[in-house]
Amino acid sequence: MIGLGVDAVDVERFGRVLSRQPRMRDRLFTEDERAIEAAPRLAARFAVKEAVMKAMGVGLGAFGWHEVETRRTESGAPELILRGQAASLAEEQGITRWMVSLTHTDTTAVAVVTAL
């Protein structure tokens, strides 16, 4: 294991931010992620992006929000897609595989990311 990241997001607060600032959805999420309507699911995907930063030991601004995308495999399991600077940083650190788990309730979204 190279790194571990965990992040939690308050779903109600996150939903209010997205409602008040509609462009935020475009800034934070890829086109495929923006197709998700439910605030808890979007909050979980935002938590994944922050957990990836923590797993790599970098802070905000190390790479763009669109450079980390969460997709679902055919089985329904989440998978990470890294691009650009995020992918370069992962390669520099020797990260070849990711494990990701996300969950949410109506109030809280949590992501756990392991860099291997």
C-alpha positions in Angstrom: 0.0 0.0 0.0 1.3 3.4 -1.0 -1.4 5.6 0.5 -4.8 5.8 2.1 -7.4 8.6 1.8 -10.7 9.1 3.5 -13.2 12.0 3.0 -16.7 12.7 4.2 -19.1 15.3 2.8 -22.2 16.8 4.3 -24.8 16.0 1.6 -27.3 18.8 2.5 -24.6 21.5 2.5 -23.1 20.1 -0.8 -26.5 20.1 -2.4 -27.1 23.8 -1.3 -23.7 24.8 -2.8 -24.6 23.1 -6.1 -28.0 24.8 -6.1 -26.6 28.3 -5.4 -23.7 28.0 -7.8 -24.8 26.0 -10.9 -21.4 26.3 -12.5 -19.9 24.4 -9.6 -21.2 21.1 -11.1 -19.3 21.8 -14.3 -16.1 22.8 -12.4 -16.1 19.7 -10.2 -17.4 16.9 -12.3 -16.7 15.2 -15.7 -19.5 15.0 -18.2 -20.4 11.4 -17.2 -20.4 12.3 -13.5 -22.7 15.3 -14.2 -25.3 12.9 -15.5 -25.9 11.9 -11.9 -28.8 13.8 -10.4 -28.9 12.7 -6.8 -27.0 14.9 -4.4 -25.8 12.0 -2.2 -24.2 10.2 -5.2 -22.5 13.4 -6.4 -21.3 14.2 -2.9 -19.7 10.7 -2.7 -17.9 11.3 -6.0 -16.6 14.6 -4.7 -15.4 12.8 -1.6 -13.5 10.3 -3.9 -11.6 13.2 -5.5 -10.5 14.6 -2.1 -9.7 11.1 -0.8 -7.4 10.5 -3.9 -5.5 13.7 -3.0 -5.1 12.5 0.5 -4.0 9.0 -0.6 -1.3 10.7 -2.8 -0.3 13.1 0.0 -1.1 16.2 -2.0 -3.3 19.1 -1.4 -5.9 21.1 -3.3 -4.5 22.4 -6.6 -2.2 19.5 -7.2 -4.4 18.5 -10.1 -7.8 19.5 -11.6 -11.1 18.1 -10.4 -11.8 16.6 -13.9 -8.6 14.6 -13.7 -10.2 12.1 -11.3 -13.4 10.4 -12.3 -15.4 7.7 -10.6 -17.2 5.2 -12.9 -19.2 2.1 -12.2 -18.0 -1.2 -13.6 -20.5 -3.7 -15.0 -20.7 -5.3 -11.6 -21.6 -1.9 -10.0 -18.3 -1.5 -8.2 -16.7 1.9 -8.4 -13.5 2.4 -10.4 -11.1 5.4 -10.7 -10.0 6.9 -14.0 -7.1 9.3 -13.6 -5.9 11.7 -16.3 -3.4 14.5 -16.8 -1.5 15.7 -13.8 -3.3 13.2 -11.4 -2.2 10.3 -13.6 1.4 11.7 -13.7 1.6 12.1 -10.0 0.3 8.6 -9.5 2.9 7.2 -11.9 5.7 9.2 -10.1 4.6 7.6 -6.8 4.5 4.1 -8.3 0.8 3.8 -7.9 -0.5 1.1 -10.3 -3.8 0.2 -8.8 -6.6 1.8 -6.8 -9.2 0.5 -4.5 -12.2 2.7 -3.8 -15.2 2.3 -1.6 -18.0 4.9 -1.3 -21.2 5.0 0.6 -23.8 7.6 1.4 -27.0 8.2 3.4 -29.3 11.2 3.0 -27.0 13.2 5.2 -23.4 12.0 4.7 -21.3 10.7 1.8 -18.0 8.9 2.6 -15.2 7.7 0.3 -12.2 5.5 1.2 -9.4 5.3 -1.4 -6.3 3.1 -1.3 -3.4 3.6 -3.6 -1.5 0.4 -4.4 
